[in-house]
């Protein structure tokens, strides 16, 4: 089954792609963040400790 991702409402060009992570105890956290696939847009949503933030700078992790 093909997955269809929502269109970014900011740029209306890219799609919002879900990203997952792991919690402190190693449990998977599905859809921790959503980022626009259009590199010129940079829109993102993120969940940290139950709080939703948007528009944070996207940078590569050193981990």
C-alpha positions as CSV (number, residue, x, y, z in Angstrom):
1,X,0.0,0.0,0.0
2,X,1.4,3.4,-1.0
3,X,1.6,6.0,1.7
4,X,0.3,9.5,0.9
5,X,1.6,12.4,2.9
6,X,-0.1,15.7,3.4
7,X,0.9,18.8,1.3
8,X,2.8,21.4,3.3
9,X,0.3,24.3,4.0
10,X,3.2,26.8,4.2
11,X,4.7,26.4,0.7
12,X,2.1,24.2,-1.0
13,X,4.9,22.5,-2.9
14,X,6.5,19.9,-0.6
15,X,4.9,17.1,1.4
16,X,5.0,16.8,5.2
17,X,7.2,13.8,6.0
18,X,7.0,12.1,9.4
19,X,10.2,11.4,11.4
20,X,10.5,9.1,14.3
21,X,12.9,8.9,17.3
22,X,13.7,7.0,20.4
23,X,12.8,8.0,24.0
24,X,15.1,8.0,27.0
25,X,14.4,4.3,27.7
26,X,14.8,3.3,24.1
27,X,11.1,3.1,23.3
28,X,10.2,4.2,19.8
29,X,8.4,7.5,19.4
30,X,6.5,7.4,16.1
31,X,5.9,10.7,14.3
32,X,8.0,12.9,16.7
33,X,8.4,15.5,14.0
34,X,7.0,16.4,10.6
35,X,9.2,18.3,8.1
36,X,8.5,19.7,4.7
37,X,10.2,17.8,1.8
38,X,10.9,21.1,0.0
39,X,14.4,22.3,1.2
40,X,13.5,25.9,0.3
41,X,10.6,25.8,2.7
42,X,12.0,24.5,6.0
43,X,8.6,24.2,7.8
44,X,8.6,21.7,10.6
45,X,6.6,20.6,13.6
46,X,8.2,18.8,16.6
47,X,7.0,17.2,19.9
48,X,9.3,17.5,22.9
49,X,8.2,16.5,26.4
50,X,4.6,16.8,25.3
51,X,5.0,20.3,23.9
52,X,4.5,21.1,20.2
53,X,6.9,23.5,18.6
54,X,7.2,24.7,15.0
55,X,9.7,26.5,12.9
56,X,12.8,25.5,14.8
57,X,16.0,25.6,12.8
58,X,16.7,22.3,11.2
59,X,20.3,21.1,11.5
60,X,22.2,17.9,11.3
61,X,22.8,16.1,14.6
62,X,26.4,15.3,15.7
63,X,25.3,12.0,17.2
